Amino acid sequence: MNETPPTVVFLGTHGQHNIGDELLLETFLHQLGDDLSYVINTYDEAFTARQLEGRYRAELIDTAGERRSLIRHLLAADAVVFGGGSIVKELNAATGRNRYATMLMILGVVTFARLVSRTPICMLNIGVGPIRTRIGRVLARLILAQADLVTVRDPGSFALCREIGLEDRVGSGTDAVYSVTPDWLLGPTGSSSETRAVDAPLRIALNLNHDIANPANWEHFQSELADAIRQLGADREIELHGLPMQSRGKDHDDATVLVDFARRVPEVSFVEHRPSTPSDAAKIIQSCHVVLAERLHAIVMASILGVPAFALAYDVKVSELAAMLGLESAMVDINRPFAATEISEPVGVLLDDIDGTRERMRGRAGVLATRARADFDHARAWLREQVA
């Protein structure tokens, strides 16, 4: 009897010190199980090794510097899994990279796996878009048409797949992280007990991400956000808690941006945090009364934990998530001019009925949890077929 476990090449954006990406890695390994052998790409092997702590059979490879190793593993793998994230998209100008860089890289991998190594490919709970050009649509179609199983995480991604003629090959799902429980998210030293009613000070968890779709609006956004926080603090004490989802590994990381922003509101108490794991970030969120966030997984975690969230929509994926959570009235598009009251007034409404808001957040997250767990049931069944 062959006792060698099936091998899955698991690909994503790992090792870039982005808590959302590391949370996706943890979620997928947790849900796909420890009876597989994984080859995981990472940009920082030591960091990812510390994160996984030997809990899975996993070989780590740096795909930026070990392309031959990736090819070797693709040739030997039983399946290739792309796990979550906005992977089929054009990059925005703020990244400083060619808009097609990510899609061209992924196209190379899936084409090799499809035509050379003949390895089954699945893309699970991914984001598709934004894609604004004809070339981008052609690349997206070439990528997705070669995958054996594709699920997307939001209606906007599904609609885009339909527009490029792939509706019969793509399933509509939700973000993979919704499959986990609050206790799992908080980790063994956390507790999923409720935050107390709003008292003084009002604790606001703030997450900022410099890489917005319209960099020209960045200064306006920060100015109006600072005014909104002053308005919220007009009749109550505020404690602003920095919630960086990426504290290093790039220029203008979230932690640096938050410290700079705090200087705009010196009258407000600012608590600097440097979370290094998803559970660190989850505990910060749970300790606060409300979350103001750009990053998608800060909002995902808040909803799972039942903490009211206001979406600072820097990208279409955030506005799509806000719609799925019923937060259309608790969201602002930060790529356009807006007034501070478009933040302060809706946040005030959330806080005026904080218990009701928490229950609504939990209820919507529960619906998405059912869908995400069904996605994983389907994915596990597909994997079993490939490795049988």
C-alpha positions as CSV (number, residue, x, y, z in Angstrom):
1,M,0.0,0.0,0.0
2,N,1.3,3.4,-0.9
3,E,1.4,5.5,2.2
4,T,2.9,8.6,0.6
5,P,0.4,11.5,1.1
6,P,-0.8,13.3,-2.1
7,T,1.1,16.5,-2.9
8,V,-0.6,19.8,-3.5
9,V,1.3,22.8,-4.8
10,F,-0.5,25.6,-2.9
11,L,0.0,29.1,-4.4
12,G,-0.9,32.5,-3.0
13,T,0.7,35.8,-1.8
14,H,2.5,34.4,1.2
15,G,5.5,35.7,3.2
16,Q,4.9,39.4,2.4
17,H,3.9,40.2,6.0
18,N,0.3,40.9,5.0
19,I,-2.0,39.5,7.7
20,G,-4.8,39.0,5.3
21,D,-2.7,36.8,3.0
22,E,-1.3,34.9,5.9
23,L,-4.9,34.4,7.3
24,L,-5.9,32.9,3.9
25,L,-3.0,30.5,4.1
26,E,-3.9,29.4,7.6
27,T,-7.6,29.1,6.6
28,F,-6.9,26.9,3.6
29,L,-4.5,24.6,5.3
30,H,-6.9,24.3,8.2
31,Q,-9.8,23.4,5.9
32,L,-8.0,21.2,3.4
33,G,-6.4,19.2,6.2
34,D,-3.2,17.7,7.4
35,D,-3.4,14.5,5.5
36,L,-1.9,16.2,2.4
37,S,1.7,17.1,1.7
38,Y,2.0,20.8,0.7
39,V,4.5,22.8,-1.4
40,I,3.8,26.4,-0.5
41,N,5.3,29.5,-2.2
42,T,6.5,32.3,0.0
43,Y,8.6,35.4,-0.3
44,D,10.1,34.9,3.1
45,E,10.7,31.2,4.0
46,A,11.8,31.8,7.6
47,F,8.7,33.9,8.3
48,T,6.3,31.3,6.9
49,A,8.1,28.5,8.6
50,R,7.6,30.3,12.0
51,Q,4.0,30.9,11.1
52,L,3.2,27.3,10.4
53,E,5.2,25.9,13.4
54,G,5.6,22.5,11.8
55,R,1.8,21.9,12.0
56,Y,1.6,20.6,8.4
57,R,3.8,18.5,6.0
58,A,5.0,21.5,4.0
59,E,8.0,22.4,1.9
60,L,8.4,26.1,1.4
61,I,9.8,27.6,-1.8
62,D,10.6,31.1,-2.8
63,T,9.0,31.4,-6.2
64,A,10.8,34.8,-6.8
65,G,14.2,33.1,-6.7
66,E,13.4,29.4,-7.2
67,R,11.6,29.1,-10.4
68,R,13.2,25.8,-11.3
69,S,12.0,24.4,-8.0
70,L,8.5,25.4,-8.8
71,I,8.7,23.7,-12.1
72,R,10.0,20.6,-10.5
73,H,7.2,20.5,-8.0
74,L,4.5,21.2,-10.6
75,L,5.8,18.1,-12.5
76,A,5.5,15.9,-9.4
77,A,2.3,17.3,-7.9
78,D,-1.1,15.7,-7.7
79,A,-2.9,19.1,-7.8
80,V,-2.3,22.8,-7.9
81,V,-4.4,25.0,-5.7
82,F,-4.6,28.8,-5.8
83,G,-6.0,29.8,-2.4
84,G,-8.0,33.0,-2.3
85,G,-7.0,36.6,-2.8
86,S,-7.4,39.0,-5.6
87,I,-5.1,37.1,-8.0
88,V,-6.7,37.7,-11.4
89,K,-6.6,41.5,-11.7
90,E,-4.8,44.5,-13.2
91,L,-2.6,46.2,-10.7
92,N,-3.4,49.8,-9.9
93,A,-0.9,52.7,-10.4
94,A,0.0,53.0,-6.7
95,T,1.8,49.6,-6.7
96,G,4.4,51.0,-9.2
97,R,4.3,47.7,-11.2
98,N,3.1,46.8,-14.7
99,R,-0.6,46.5,-14.6
100,Y,-0.5,43.0,-16.1
101,A,2.4,41.6,-14.0
102,T,0.4,39.4,-11.7
103,M,-1.8,38.0,-14.5
104,L,1.2,37.2,-16.7
105,M,2.9,35.4,-13.9
106,I,-0.2,33.3,-13.1
107,L,-0.8,32.6,-16.8
108,G,2.7,31.1,-17.0
109,V,2.1,28.8,-14.1
110,V,-1.4,27.6,-15.2
111,T,-0.2,27.1,-18.8
112,F,2.7,25.0,-17.7
113,A,0.6,23.0,-15.3
114,R,-2.1,22.4,-17.9
115,L,0.0,21.7,-21.0
116,V,3.3,20.3,-19.7
117,S,2.9,18.7,-16.3
118,R,-0.8,17.8,-16.9
119,T,-1.6,18.7,-13.2
120,P,-5.2,19.4,-12.2
121,I,-5.7,23.1,-11.3
122,C,-8.2,24.7,-9.0
123,M,-8.6,28.4,-8.0
124,L,-10.7,28.6,-4.8
125,N,-12.6,31.7,-3.5
126,I,-10.5,34.1,-5.6
127,G,-11.2,37.7,-6.5
128,V,-11.4,38.6,-10.2
129,G,-10.9,42.2,-11.1
130,P,-10.6,45.1,-11.4
131,I,-9.9,44.6,-15.1
132,R,-10.4,47.7,-17.2
133,T,-8.6,46.8,-20.5
134,R,-9.2,44.5,-23.4
135,I,-5.8,42.9,-22.9
136,G,-6.6,42.3,-19.2
137,R,-9.8,40.5,-20.2
138,V,-8.0,38.3,-22.7
139,L,-5.4,37.4,-20.0
140,A,-8.1,36.7,-17.4
141,R,-10.0,34.4,-19.9
142,L,-6.7,32.5,-20.8
143,I,-6.0,31.9,-17.1
144,L,-9.5,30.9,-15.9
145,A,-10.3,28.8,-18.9
146,Q,-7.4,26.5,-18.0
147,A,-8.4,25.8,-14.4
148,D,-10.5,22.7,-13.7
149,L,-12.3,24.2,-10.8
150,V,-12.9,27.9,-10.1
151,T,-14.9,29.6,-7.3
152,V,-15.0,33.3,-6.9
153,R,-15.6,35.2,-3.6
154,D,-18.1,37.9,-4.6
155,P,-20.8,38.8,-7.1
156,G,-18.7,41.3,-8.9
157,S,-16.0,38.7,-9.7
158,F,-18.7,36.3,-10.9
159,A,-20.3,39.1,-13.1
160,L,-16.9,39.8,-14.7
161,C,-16.4,36.1,-15.4
162,R,-19.8,36.0,-17.0
163,E,-18.9,39.0,-19.2
164,I,-15.8,37.3,-20.5
165,G,-17.8,34.2,-21.3
166,L,-16.8,31.9,-18.4
167,E,-20.0,31.6,-16.4
168,D,-20.2,27.9,-17.1
169,R,-16.8,27.3,-15.6
170,V,-17.0,29.4,-12.5
171,G,-18.9,29.0,-9.2
172,S,-20.0,31.9,-7.0
173,G,-18.8,31.7,-3.4
174,T,-17.5,34.0,-0.7
175,D,-14.2,34.7,1.0
176,A,-12.6,31.6,2.4
177,V,-12.1,33.1,5.9
178,Y,-15.8,33.0,6.5
179,S,-15.4,29.3,7.0
180,V,-13.7,29.7,10.4
181,T,-15.1,30.4,13.8
182,P,-14.5,33.4,16.1
183,D,-12.6,31.1,18.6
184,W,-10.3,29.8,15.8
185,L,-9.7,33.3,14.6
186,L,-8.8,34.6,18.1
187,G,-6.4,31.6,18.8
188,P,-5.9,29.6,21.9
189,T,-5.3,32.6,24.2
190,G,-8.3,34.6,22.9
191,S,-11.9,34.7,23.9
192,S,-15.0,35.3,21.8
193,S,-16.9,37.1,24.6
194,E,-18.7,40.3,23.6
195,T,-17.3,43.7,23.8
196,R,-19.0,45.8,26.4
197,A,-21.5,48.6,25.6
198,V,-20.0,51.8,24.4
199,D,-18.5,53.9,27.2
200,A,-15.7,56.3,27.6
201,P,-13.4,56.1,25.8
202,L,-14.9,55.1,22.5
203,R,-12.3,52.6,21.0
204,I,-12.0,52.8,17.2
205,A,-9.8,50.4,15.4
206,L,-8.4,52.1,12.3
207,N,-6.8,50.4,9.3
208,L,-5.3,52.3,6.4
209,N,-3.7,51.1,3.2
210,H,-1.7,53.5,1.0
211,D,-2.3,51.7,-2.3
212,I,-5.7,53.1,-3.3
213,A,-7.0,52.9,-6.8
214,N,-6.9,56.7,-7.2
215,P,-3.6,58.0,-5.6
216,A,-4.5,61.6,-6.4
217,N,-7.3,61.4,-3.8
218,W,-5.1,60.2,-1.0
219,E,-4.5,63.6,0.6
220,H,-8.2,64.5,0.4
221,F,-9.2,61.2,2.0
222,Q,-6.9,61.6,4.9
223,S,-8.0,65.2,5.5
224,E,-11.7,64.3,5.6
225,L,-11.1,61.1,7.7
226,A,-9.3,63.3,10.3
227,D,-12.2,65.7,10.3
228,A,-14.6,62.8,10.7
229,I,-12.7,61.5,13.7
230,R,-12.8,64.9,15.3
231,Q,-16.6,65.1,14.7
232,L,-17.0,61.7,16.4
233,G,-15.0,63.0,19.3
234,A,-16.9,66.2,19.7
235,D,-19.0,64.9,22.6
236,R,-17.0,61.8,23.8
237,E,-13.5,60.7,24.4
238,I,-11.9,58.7,21.6
239,E,-9.1,56.1,21.7
240,L,-7.8,55.4,18.3
241,H,-6.2,52.0,17.9
242,G,-3.9,51.4,14.9
243,L,-4.8,48.2,13.1
244,P,-2.0,47.7,10.5
245,M,-2.6,44.6,8.4
246,Q,0.9,45.0,6.9
247,S,3.6,46.4,9.3
248,R,6.7,45.8,7.1
249,G,7.8,44.4,3.8
250,K,6.8,47.4,1.6
251,D,7.1,51.2,1.2
252,H,4.3,53.0,2.9
253,D,3.3,50.0,5.0
254,D,0.1,50.3,7.0
255,A,1.8,50.8,10.3
256,T,3.9,53.8,9.0
257,V,0.8,55.3,7.4
258,L,-1.2,55.0,10.6
259,V,1.5,56.7,12.7
260,D,1.7,59.5,10.1
261,F,-2.1,59.9,10.1
262,A,-2.3,60.1,13.9
263,R,-0.3,63.3,13.7
264,R,-3.3,64.9,12.0
265,V,-5.4,64.4,15.1
266,P,-3.1,65.1,18.0
267,E,-6.0,65.8,20.3
268,V,-7.1,62.1,20.0
269,S,-5.3,59.4,22.0
270,F,-3.5,57.0,19.6
271,V,-2.5,53.5,20.6
272,E,0.1,52.0,18.2
273,H,-0.1,48.3,17.6
274,R,2.1,46.0,15.5
275,P,0.2,42.8,15.1
276,S,2.3,40.0,13.5
277,T,-0.4,37.2,13.2
278,P,-4.0,37.1,12.3
279,S,-5.0,36.3,15.9
280,D,-3.1,39.5,17.0
281,A,-5.2,41.5,14.6
282,A,-8.4,39.8,15.7
283,K,-7.8,40.6,19.3
284,I,-7.3,44.2,18.5
285,I,-10.6,44.3,16.6
286,Q,-12.4,42.5,19.4
287,S,-11.2,45.0,22.0
288,C,-12.7,47.9,20.0
289,H,-16.2,49.2,19.7
290,V,-16.1,49.9,15.9
291,V,-13.6,49.3,13.0
292,L,-12.9,51.7,10.2
293,A,-10.9,49.8,7.6
294,E,-9.7,49.7,4.1
295,R,-8.3,46.2,4.1
296,L,-10.8,43.5,3.1
297,H,-9.8,41.0,5.8
298,A,-10.0,43.6,8.6
299,I,-13.6,43.9,7.7
300,V,-14.1,40.1,7.3
301,M,-12.6,39.5,10.8
302,A,-14.7,42.3,12.3
303,S,-17.9,40.8,10.9
304,I,-17.0,37.3,12.1
305,L,-16.4,38.7,15.6
306,G,-19.5,40.7,15.6
307,V,-17.8,44.1,15.8
308,P,-19.4,47.0,13.8
309,A,-17.4,47.9,10.7
310,F,-17.3,50.9,8.4
311,A,-15.8,50.2,5.0
312,L,-13.2,52.7,3.6
313,A,-13.6,51.3,0.0
314,Y,-10.2,51.7,-1.7
315,D,-10.9,48.9,-4.2
316,V,-13.8,47.2,-5.8
317,K,-13.3,44.1,-3.7
318,V,-14.1,46.1,-0.5
319,S,-17.2,47.6,-1.9
320,E,-18.3,44.1,-3.0
321,L,-17.7,42.8,0.5
322,A,-19.6,45.7,2.0
323,A,-22.6,44.9,-0.2
324,M,-22.5,41.3,0.8
325,L,-22.6,42.3,4.5
326,G,-25.4,44.9,3.9
327,L,-23.0,47.8,4.7
328,E,-23.9,50.0,1.8
329,S,-24.9,52.8,4.2
330,A,-21.7,52.2,6.2
331,M,-19.2,52.6,3.4
332,V,-17.5,55.5,1.5
333,D,-15.6,55.3,-1.8
334,I,-12.3,56.9,-0.8
335,N,-11.2,57.3,-4.4
336,R,-13.5,60.2,-4.9
337,P,-14.1,63.5,-3.1
338,F,-16.4,63.2,-0.1
339,A,-17.3,65.1,3.0
340,A,-16.2,64.1,6.5
341,T,-19.9,63.7,7.5
342,E,-20.1,60.7,5.1
343,I,-18.0,58.8,7.6
344,S,-19.0,60.4,11.0
345,E,-22.7,60.3,10.6
346,P,-23.0,56.6,9.5
347,V,-20.5,55.6,12.2
348,G,-22.7,57.4,14.7
349,V,-25.7,55.5,13.5
350,L,-23.8,52.2,14.0
351,L,-22.9,53.2,17.6
352,D,-26.4,54.4,18.5
353,D,-27.6,50.8,18.1
354,I,-24.4,49.0,18.8
355,D,-26.1,45.8,20.1
356,G,-28.4,45.6,17.1
357,T,-25.5,46.3,14.8
358,R,-23.4,43.5,16.3
359,E,-26.3,41.0,15.8
360,R,-26.8,42.1,12.2
361,M,-23.1,41.7,11.5
362,R,-23.0,38.2,13.1
363,G,-26.2,37.2,11.2
364,R,-24.7,38.2,7.8
365,A,-21.4,36.6,8.6
366,G,-23.3,33.5,9.5
367,V,-24.9,33.3,6.1
368,L,-21.5,33.7,4.4
369,A,-20.0,31.1,6.7
370,T,-22.5,28.5,5.5
371,R,-21.6,29.3,1.9
372,A,-17.8,29.2,2.6
373,R,-18.0,25.8,4.3
374,A,-20.0,24.5,1.4
375,D,-17.2,25.8,-0.9
376,F,-14.7,23.8,1.1
377,D,-16.9,20.6,1.1
378,H,-16.8,20.9,-2.7
379,A,-13.1,21.6,-2.9
380,R,-12.2,18.6,-0.6
381,A,-14.4,16.3,-2.7
382,W,-12.7,17.6,-5.9
383,L,-9.2,17.0,-4.4
384,R,-10.1,13.5,-3.3
385,E,-11.1,12.7,-6.9
386,Q,-7.8,14.1,-8.2
387,V,-5.6,12.1,-5.9
388,A,-7.5,8.9,-5.8
